[in-house]
Amino acid sequence: MKINFYDPLVWLFISGLLLAACTFLPLRIQNDNLRNFVMRWVLVPVSVVIIAYSYPVGIEVFKNIALIWKS
């Protein structure tokens, strides 16, 4: 089974999961040292994935939706 990363549902799931991690992990972690570690070594790479994957694929997904609605 091959995952199509340009599928709107896959994009929505991955983007939602990554954005939820960036939002809720710093709020849930009470230990300052652990929070600092997670923010540097987990959330920075997650943010890079958001920039490198979610934005370009989101543009393509909404472009395809606009083209479908236009016709």
Backbone bond lengths (Angstrom), bond angles and torsions (degrees), N, CA, C in turn:
res aa  C-N    CA-C-N  psi(-1)  N-CA   C-N-CA  omega(-1)  CA-C   N-CA-C  phi
1 M - - - 1.443 - - 1.518 109.53 -
2 K 1.306 115.71 125.52 1.456 121.11 -178.49 1.529 109.03 -105.95
3 I 1.329 116.43 131.70 1.458 121.04 -179.67 1.518 108.87 -87.19
4 N 1.312 116.03 128.82 1.456 121.81 176.44 1.526 107.76 -92.08
5 F 1.332 116.50 105.33 1.449 120.91 -175.80 1.528 112.41 -73.03
6 Y 1.333 118.41 -9.42 1.459 121.71 176.59 1.527 112.25 -94.29
7 D 1.317 117.46 1.12 1.461 121.31 176.61 1.531 108.43 -69.99
8 P 1.332 118.14 133.53 1.465 119.75 -177.16 1.527 114.30 -59.03
9 L 1.328 118.21 -35.29 1.461 119.64 179.79 1.524 112.11 -70.69
10 V 1.325 116.51 -38.44 1.464 120.24 176.99 1.518 109.37 -65.56
11 W 1.342 116.65 -44.33 1.462 121.06 178.47 1.529 110.78 -60.52
12 L 1.321 117.00 -44.33 1.457 121.01 -179.02 1.525 111.23 -64.40
13 F 1.319 117.35 -42.07 1.463 121.04 179.51 1.523 111.77 -65.18
14 I 1.333 116.99 -47.98 1.461 120.55 -178.42 1.524 110.60 -65.26
15 S 1.328 117.44 -44.79 1.460 120.56 179.97 1.520 111.41 -63.72
16 G 1.314 116.53 -43.32 1.458 119.94 178.64 1.515 112.65 -63.53
17 L 1.323 116.38 -41.33 1.460 120.83 178.74 1.531 111.45 -64.11
18 L 1.324 116.75 -44.66 1.464 120.29 -179.40 1.526 111.77 -67.64
19 L 1.317 117.08 -42.46 1.465 119.59 178.77 1.528 111.53 -67.48
20 A 1.328 117.21 -35.63 1.463 119.79 176.01 1.526 111.24 -65.71
21 A 1.323 116.84 -38.24 1.469 119.74 177.35 1.522 110.69 -63.69
22 C 1.325 116.92 -42.68 1.463 120.19 179.57 1.526 111.97 -67.52
23 T 1.316 117.06 -25.80 1.457 120.43 -178.11 1.525 112.05 -87.12
24 F 1.320 117.07 -48.31 1.455 119.82 -169.03 1.524 115.02 -91.60
25 L 1.325 119.57 -26.48 1.462 119.26 -179.91 1.521 112.78 -61.81
26 P 1.338 120.04 -48.29 1.471 117.83 178.95 1.534 113.05 -64.49
27 L 1.313 117.57 -28.57 1.466 120.00 179.74 1.527 112.14 -75.59
28 R 1.334 117.42 -34.17 1.457 121.43 -175.55 1.525 113.78 -81.86
29 I 1.314 117.92 -27.23 1.462 120.96 -175.26 1.523 108.53 -83.81
30 Q 1.329 116.55 121.17 1.464 121.99 -176.71 1.527 112.28 -91.36
31 N 1.311 118.05 -30.83 1.461 121.74 -178.73 1.530 109.21 -74.44
32 D 1.333 116.74 123.13 1.464 120.55 -175.99 1.526 112.97 -64.67
33 N 1.322 117.61 -38.29 1.464 120.20 -179.99 1.524 110.91 -67.05
34 L 1.316 116.15 -42.83 1.464 119.96 178.37 1.519 110.85 -66.89
35 R 1.326 117.32 -40.42 1.466 121.03 178.47 1.530 110.50 -62.15
36 N 1.327 116.74 -42.30 1.466 120.70 178.42 1.525 110.66 -63.16
37 F 1.322 117.52 -42.52 1.459 121.67 177.87 1.524 111.16 -62.09
38 V 1.326 117.09 -47.06 1.466 121.51 -178.69 1.521 110.46 -64.50
39 M 1.327 116.86 -40.17 1.460 118.74 -179.05 1.533 111.10 -66.28
40 R 1.313 118.30 -35.63 1.471 120.25 -179.12 1.519 113.24 -80.46
41 W 1.322 117.69 -42.87 1.459 120.44 -169.62 1.526 114.51 -102.68
42 V 1.316 117.80 -10.93 1.459 120.38 177.47 1.523 110.73 -114.79
43 L 1.314 116.74 -51.77 1.459 119.61 -172.40 1.523 113.89 -76.23
44 V 1.311 118.55 -28.30 1.472 119.39 175.42 1.531 110.58 -66.14
45 P 1.350 120.36 -48.03 1.475 118.62 174.44 1.528 113.22 -63.17
46 V 1.327 117.71 -35.15 1.461 120.09 176.78 1.526 109.76 -62.61
47 S 1.321 117.00 -41.76 1.463 120.33 178.71 1.524 111.84 -65.46
48 V 1.313 117.13 -35.19 1.470 120.33 176.51 1.530 110.11 -65.68
49 V 1.321 117.30 -39.18 1.468 120.49 176.78 1.524 110.08 -64.70
50 I 1.324 117.24 -39.70 1.460 120.09 177.07 1.524 110.03 -60.02
51 I 1.323 116.70 -45.49 1.465 120.35 -179.60 1.519 111.32 -67.13
52 A 1.323 117.26 -42.65 1.463 120.60 -174.02 1.531 113.31 -81.08
53 Y 1.330 118.54 -26.78 1.465 120.90 -175.93 1.527 112.57 -111.82
54 S 1.304 116.93 -54.84 1.459 120.12 -169.66 1.522 113.10 -65.50
55 Y 1.304 118.23 -43.49 1.460 119.91 -178.78 1.526 112.64 -65.94
56 P 1.348 120.04 -52.49 1.469 118.30 -179.86 1.528 113.53 -64.12
57 V 1.309 117.26 -40.81 1.462 119.35 179.86 1.523 109.84 -69.12
58 G 1.319 117.38 -36.24 1.462 120.52 176.41 1.518 111.95 -61.52
59 I 1.309 116.83 -39.79 1.458 120.46 176.50 1.523 110.21 -62.14
60 E 1.327 117.54 -43.53 1.463 120.99 178.98 1.530 111.55 -66.07
61 V 1.321 116.82 -40.57 1.467 120.31 -179.81 1.521 109.92 -62.58
62 F 1.324 116.99 -48.05 1.462 119.02 -178.47 1.526 111.93 -71.75
63 K 1.328 117.67 -27.43 1.464 119.90 173.95 1.520 110.32 -65.52
64 N 1.331 116.42 -43.51 1.461 120.41 178.11 1.523 111.70 -65.28
65 I 1.324 116.74 -39.20 1.466 119.82 177.28 1.533 110.09 -63.37
66 A 1.321 116.85 -42.73 1.470 119.91 179.42 1.520 111.54 -64.51
67 L 1.324 117.54 -38.65 1.450 120.83 178.88 1.528 112.14 -68.39
68 I 1.338 115.92 -34.31 1.463 119.48 177.51 1.529 109.85 -69.03
69 W 1.332 118.11 -43.11 1.460 121.56 -179.11 1.519 111.93 -69.68
70 K 1.335 116.80 -27.45 1.469 120.74 -179.25 1.515 111.28 -68.28
71 S 1.332 116.85 -37.58 1.464 119.19 -177.08 1.492 113.83 -84.84
